[in-house]
Amino acid sequence: MGGLKLRINLCFLCLYILNRGYCLNQSEVQPHNDQTKQNLTLLRDPIYLNVPKNLKMNDINDYNEVVLPVYSRTTIRLANFSLNDHPTMGYALVQLNAFEYNVTLSYNSTIIEGGHLTGQNLGLLMYEDGDLYAFNLNPYQPVWVSIVLMIYNSSAPVPGGCNLEFPVETSPVLNVTLTPATIIVDTPPASVALQFRNNSSNACGNARLKYESYYIQMASHDFSQRSYFNALRSLMGYATAKTAGHQNTLSSPLHVNRHEYGRQPGRGMVFVTVVTDSVHRGFSLYVPGHTYSCRPFDDQSECYGLNIPWRMVALLLTLLAALEVVMGWLPVTIKCPTMLGYLMLLLCIEGLQHLGTVLPTTAVTAVLITAALVGAAIGLLLGAFAPQAAKILCAFAAGYLIVITQLGFINGNIFTISHVSIYMWIVALIIGLILSLTLPILLVTRSVIFGAICIFYGVNMVFGARLDYPLKHSFLRLFVSNYGSVYVDPMLDEVDGAALAAFIIILIVCLFLRSRYQPEVVQSDFQTAWSSRHAFNDALHTSTVISADDIFSYQQFANTSYPPVITRWTSGDDDVFESPRSNFRFFQRLRR
């Protein structure tokens, strides 16, 4: 038995030694295989960028889309530049734009400090024939790239010629930074053309150059490679940038070459800066920069707004709001505190904004919550003891929501307009007075207004749309410095259109059901909970709307001292009666 155990142990020992030797052999052979693979990728044929005889000055002269292999170095060779005898040819700008992953563009065959740029949208200048090198240092993923040759004339300013941000002395690229609320695009200063630098002691500080910023908003939820390259190409030329892009004239007072854009999750944006030398009559473009407002390749739920719990809450809110429009079932203890709490929140935001006091985020949040709670308490007291005043204030809050939504659809970030807050509060006051005076005449009760507001924002959250962005701007200006210089595109996409259409359809259906749903007694919009004097008068108010038919639209109060008015012709024996008081069926129809 002991001999058997000894033989088994010897067998296991031999297997261990053999396996160990095999692993050591593999570790010695594997580097050789990796080195062979690397050498194969390094020996790849160069990509030629040929300067044509018929130059397109200040435009694209060659364009290629290729795949950089895994962990590779690809040579980009500029040819026929020195042979071209065009009298006004200045320099070549070679652009390298990568999709999804970072790459490196270098003047040298090895990566040396100060001679390369790393990112997705890169570019380097060349004044003669030569080679550039594109590195894909990703050991697992090949990268799709576009390689573009731009030729500029001798009077064109050099983009990024006075650069102090990037390691390369001349870096014609934009610095795009994605923050939680905005996208910041910084343009490194340019310099005058090379031939004019001797005429100025300081070509950067004394150069009278003008900058123009353009952008393109990509289609919603379009993260495809083809759309990415097409959007970049449309901003590479000045003419296409002016026709296909939109100019952003807003900039920070302290940073003239800084432009900020509002984030819109689910969309990509492309930016480009044009620098113009009006003295020497030349212009050039930086390499277009691109970013998504979310992380489509890491977390697509962020781009689509697929937050299922919040969507379920929004769906429930929409259903309850629809019932409010149809039945008017919410009491004053909910509607009035909600509207006045929001109104007090807006007033607190305006106060903090005009004071200009810089507070930490936690302090601002605490102040806003306190203001909302104080407003809700005031609304509860007004609803209990002064319902008429509560009606006017709630109409005022509804007017502000109407104004800010309409202006947001037209202008995007409405706070880029000077003194816009004063204008909005004045218009909101006028709308509130109109609603307070005309609602009893038009017979549209305030439950319709309150329910419509809740349906609007509930449907927006269900669809993941941007209809609530005008309202978000009021809060973001407290947390983002110089928010008046942040540009937000007001364009609505198909998701926003679908949400808006759903809101209109739901509201029409609710109004139709409300016009047919006429209970004996409908709770008033602002029925007091503790005052029987108000309860007696308000509890008999009927639930009528503009779309009600002629019978119900004339029945305002069931306890009126005047008899009902007959307003339509009779069409047969079934509708013939002597008077409304003697015809029981007709009287029941009035009360239905």
N, C-alpha and C positions, 0 to 999 in steps of 0.2 A: 504493500500500500504506500509506503514511504517512497519507493522508487517511482511509482506512478506519479505521485505529486511532484517529484523532482523533475521528471520528464515534461510535465505540463508547464511548470515554471520556466524551464529552458526554452520551450516553444514560444511562450509569450515574450520572453526576453529577445529571442531572435526576430520575432515580428516587429517589436518596438525598434530594434536597431535598423532593420530594413526600411521601415517607414520613416525613421529619422533621416536615414541616408537619402531616401527619395525626396524628402522635403528640402534637404540641403542642396541637392542637385537642381531642383526646380528653382530655388532662390538664386542659384548661380546663373541659370539659363534665362530666367525671366527678364532681367535687365537687358540682356542682349537682344531679346525679342522686342522690348519697348524701344530700345535704341534704334533698332532696324525700322520699326514703324515710324519713329520720329524722323529718321533720315529720309524715309520715303515721302513724308509730307513736306519736308523741307526742300526736296528736289522737285517740287511741283513746278510746272511751267509758269512763268510770270504772266500777269494780266497786263496787257498793253492798253494804255490810254493814248491814242493817236490824235495829234493835233491836225485837224483837216486843213486843206488848202483854202476852202471857203469858210472862213471863220464866222461864227456867230458871236460877235463881241458882247461881253457882259451877259452871257447866256450859257446854256448847257451845250457842250461840244462832243461829249461822249458819255454813254451811260451803260452800265453793266450790272447785272444781278447774278451773284455767284454764291456758292456755299463754301465757307471756310471750314476745312475738316477739323476733326477733334485734335486739340493740342498741336496746332500747326502754325507755321509762318509762311505767309504768301507775299510774294514780291509784286508790287504795283509799279510798272515802268512807264514813265512819261516819255513819249517818242515824238520826233519831228517838231519839237518846240523851237529848237535853235535853228532849224532849217527854214522855218516860216519867216518870210521877209515882210510881214505886215508892218507898216510904219508905226502904228499906234498900239501894238501889242505890249502889254505890261507884264502880267504875271498869271500864273495858273493856280487855281484853288482846287485841290483834290479832296473830295468829300468821301467819307466812309460812314454809312448809316447801317446799323445792325438792328435786327429784329429780336426783341425779347431779352437778349443776353449782351453783356458788355464785351467789347473787343479793344484792342490797342493798336494805334497807328503811330509809327515811329519813323524818324529820319534814318535810323541806324538799323543794322541787321540784328543787333542785340539791344535789349532794353537798357537804356542809359538815362540817368536822371537828367531832366531838362531837355530831353530830345524826343519825348513821346507824350501822347494824350490817351487816356483811357475813358471809355464810356460807350454810349450808343450812337451819338451823333457827333462825328469828329471831322476835322479838316486841317490840312497843312498847306502852306504856300510853297510854290516852286517857281524859280526864275529861269531855269534851264532844264535840259533833259537830265533825267536821273531816276533813282529808285526810291520808293517808299515801301514800308513793310507793315503788313497787317497781321497781327498776332491774335489767334484764338487760344487762350490759355485754359479753356474749359476742357478737362480731361474726359468728359462724358458726352458733350453735346455739340454737334456741328451747328454753325450759325449762318443764317441767311443774311447777306449784306448787299447793299447797293453801292457801287463805286462810280462816282460822278466827276467829270472834268468840267470845271468852269474856267473860262478865259476872260480876263478883264483888261481894259485898255490902260495905257500908261498914265492917264490922269485920274484913274479910279483910286479912292482912298483905300488904305490897307485895313481891313476889319481886324480888330484886336491888336493893332500895331502898338498901342500903348497899354497893353495888358499888364496888370499887376496881380491877377488872380490865379493864372494857370502856370505850370512850370515852363512851358515853351514860351519863348520871348514874344513871338507873334502867334496868337491863338484866336483864330476867327470863329470861335464857338460860343454858344450862349450857356450861361450857368442857370439851369432850371432846378428850382427847389420846390418840393412838394411838402406843404405844411398841413396840419389838420383842417384848416379852413380855407386856405388860398394856395395858389400856384404863383411863385415868385420867379420872374425872368429877369436876370441881370445881364446887361450887355457890356462887355469889356470895352473901354474906349478905343477908338480907331485913331489912325494917324494919316497924314496926307501921303500922297503917292511918293515913291522913292525919289523921283526926279525933282521934287519940290522941297525936299527936306533941307537942302543946303541954303535955301532962302530964308529960313527961320531958325532962330537960335533954339527954339523949343517947339518942335513940330507937333507935340501933343497939346501943350497948354495953350498955344496961340492959334491952333487950327480952328477955323470957323466951320465946323462940321455940324450937320443936322441929322437927327436920327428919327426914323419912322418905324413903328412897331405894327406888325400884322399878325393875324392868327386865323386858323381854320378850326372849326368845331367838327369833329368826325361824327358819323352816325351813331346813334345810341346803341350800345351793346354790340358794336362791331369791332372785334379784336383780331381780325384776320390780317394775314401778312400782306395781301394785295392792297387792302385799304390803307395800311400803314405806309407802304412805299408810294402809293398814288398821292396821298396827302402831303408827304414830304416833297415830292417832285413838283407839286402845284405851287409851292412857295420858294422854289429855287431861283426863279426869274422875277425881275421887277414887274414886268407886265402882268404875268400870271398872279403874282402876289396882290396886285391892285385889283384885279378882276375877280379872282377866286377867293381872296382873303378879305378880312374885315380889319380896318385900322383901329387901333386903340390909342387914343390921344391922352389918356389919363396917366399920370406919373406922380410919384411921390415928390413933395416939395424939396426934400433934402437929397433925393436920389433921382436925378433926371433920367438916367438910363435904367431905372428899375420900373418894371410894370408888373402889376399883380392882377390875378384873375381869380374869380370865384370857382371853387371846386364843384363839379357836377358829376356825382358818381354814375358810372356806367358809360362815360364818354371819354374819348381821347381828344387831345388838343395839340396842334402844331403851331409853333411860333417862329417868326423870323424878324430880323431887324435890318433895315436898309439905312446905310450911311451915305450922305450926299455931301459933296464938296462944291458948294455954289460958286466959289471963287474960281476954281479950275475946271468946273463943269464936268465932274465925274461922280460916279456912284458905284457902290458894290453892296453885296449882301453877305451876311453871316451865314454859317451853316444852320439850317433850320433845326430847332429843338422840338422834342416830342415828349409827352408824358400822358399817362392815363390818370384819371382822378380816383382810381381805385387800384386793386391788385388783381387783375383778371387771371393771371397765371398761377397765383397762389391761393386766393380766396375769392371765388366768383360770386359767392353769396353777398359779399360787400358791394359788388357792382350791380347786382340785380335787386338788392334790397330784400333778400329772402329771409327776413326775420319773421318766422312763422308765428311765434307768440304775439308779437306786436300787431301783425296782420289780423290775427284772430280777434284781438281787442278792438282794432279798428272796424272790423266787420260787425262786431256786436254793437259798437257805438253807432254805426250807420243804421242798423236795424232799429235801435231805440230812437234815433233821430227821425227816422221815417214814421214811426208810430206817433212821435210828437207832432209832426206835421199833420197827420191824418186825424188824430184824436185830441191833441192838446192835453196830454195826461200829466205832464210834469208840473209840480206846484211851484209857487214863487220861491220857496225855500231852496230850490235848486237853480232855477234860471237866473234869478236876480243876483245871488252871490257869485255865480259863475261869470256873468257879464261884467259886473262891477269889479270883481277880482282881476280880471284881465285888463280892464280900463285903468285900475290903479297900477298895475304892472307896467303898462305903457307910459304912464306919467312918471313913474320912478326911473324908467330907462331914459326918458327925455331929461329929467333932472340930473342924473349922473353924467349924461353926455355933455350937457351945457356947463356943468361944474368943471369938467375936465380933470377930475381927480382920478389918479391912477391907483387902483385897488387890486389886490390879489384876486385870482379867480374864485377862491372859496368865499372871500368877503363879498364879492359882487353877487354870487349865487345866494348867499344868506340874505342880503338886502332885498333881492328880487322876491325871494320866498316870503319874507316878512311883509313886503308891500302887497303881495297877492292875498295873504291871509287877512291883512287889515282891510283891503278892499272887499273881500268876501264877507267879513263881519259887518261892514257898513252896508253892504247890499242886503244882508239879512235883516238888519234893523229898518232900513228903508222899505223893504218889502212888507214888513209887519205893520209899520205905523205911517208910512208915507208912500203908498203905492203909485201915486201919480208922478212923484219925483223919480221913483225907481224906473217907471216907464220911459221917461225922458232920457235918463242917463244910459239906460240899456240901448235905446235907439241911437244915442251918440256913439256908443261903442260899436254897434253894428255899422254905423256910417263910416267909422275909421277903418274897419275891416274891408268894406267895399272900396274905399279910396286906395288903400295900400295895395290891394290885389290888382286893381285896374292899372295903377301906375307901374307895378312890378311887371305885368305882362307887356307893357309898352317900353319901359326903360331898363329893365333888369334890376340893377342896384340903384334904387331910387335916391339913395343918400349921396350919390355923386352930384345931384342938383343942389345948388346953393339955396339955403333957407327952405328946403323942401318940407321940413317938419312943421314950420309955421303954416305953410299952405295946406298941408294935409289936415291939421287940426281945425283950420277954418272951414274947409270943405266938409269935414266930418261933422262939425257943428251944424252946418246948413242941412246936410242930409239927415241928421238926427232930428232937427226941427221939422223937416218935411215929413219924415216918417211918423213923428208924433202927431202932426196935424192931419195928415191925409189917411192914416190907417183906419180910423173910425169911418171915414167917408167911403174908402175903397173896400171896406169890410175885410181887410186882410189882417188877421189877428197876429199878435207878436209870437205866438208859438210857431207860426210858419217861418218867420225870420230866424228864430233861434234854432229850429230844426234844420233849416236850410244851411246855416253856418256849420252845424255839426256834420251834416251829410257831406258837405264840400270837403272838409278836412279828413273825414273818415274814408271817403272814396279815394282821396289822394294817397293815403297811407296804404290802402288795400292794393292799389295799382303800383305803388312805389314810384309815383310821379313827382314832379317838381312844382306843383301848384301852390305849395306852402312856402316856396322860397322867398316871395316878397315879405312874408311874416318873419322868416328867419333873419333877414337883414337887420331887423330892429334889434335882435339880440346879439348878432355877430359884431356889430359896431362897438359893443362894450368890451369885447375880448380881442379884437384885432385892431392894432394901431393904424391910424390913417385909413380907416375903412372907406372914407369918401373917395379915395383914389383906386379902389378895387373895382375892376370892371367885371360885370356879370352879363353874359349873353342872354337876352330875353327870349330867344327863339324857343318855341315849344316843339317837342318831337312827337312821334306817334304815340308814345306811352302817355304823355301829357294830354294829347288830343283824345285818346280813349277814355282817360279819367274824366275829362271835362264833359265828354258826351254822355258817359254813364251818370254823372251828376245831374245833367239836364233831364235825362230820361227818367231817373228816379224821382226827381222833384215834380215833373209833370204828372207822373202816375200818382204820386202822393196827393197832389192838389186835386186831381180828378176824384180819387177816393174820398178826400175830405169834403168835396162838394156834394157827394152822395151820402156820406155818413153824417146824419143829423140826429143825434140822440136828443132825448127830451131836455136834458140839462147838461151842458158842457162846462167844465170848470174854466173859470176865467184865466187869462194869461197871468194876471197878477193878483189872484185871489188871496186875501190875507188869511193867515192861519189863526189869528187871535181876535180879530175884529168882526163881530157879527154884523155890524152896520155895513161894512164894505162887502161882506160875504153875501148879503141878501141881494145887493144890486149886481155884483159881478158874477154870481153863480148862474144867472139867467142869460148871460151873454151867449149868443149862438155862435157856432163854429162855421162861419161863412167866409168865402174867398171870392176873388175876382171871377174865377171860372164857374161859380155857382150859377144855376139857371135862374130865370127871372122870378120864379116863385120864392126861392130862398134868399135871393139877393135883396128883396124888399122886406124880409122879416128880420129886423135888427134885434129887437128885444121882444121876448114873449110876454113881458108884463106891461107892454105899452098900452096906453089908454085908447089908442086909435085902432079901428078895425082893420084887418088885413085888406090890402088893395088888390083887386083883380087886374091882372096885367096882360092877359093873352086871350085871344078869341076862342070861343068854344067850337068844337068840331063835331059834335054829335050829342046823342041823348045822354051818353055816359058822363059828359062834362057839364050838362045843363044843371043849374041850381038857382034858387031864388036869392040866397045870400050866403056868405061864408059861414055865418052863425047857424044857419038852419041846415046846411049840408054837412053831415057828419064826416063823410068820406073826404071831402075836400079839406075840412078843418084838420083831419088827421094827417093829410098830406103836407099841410103847412107845418105841423109840429114834427113831422118826420125829418 
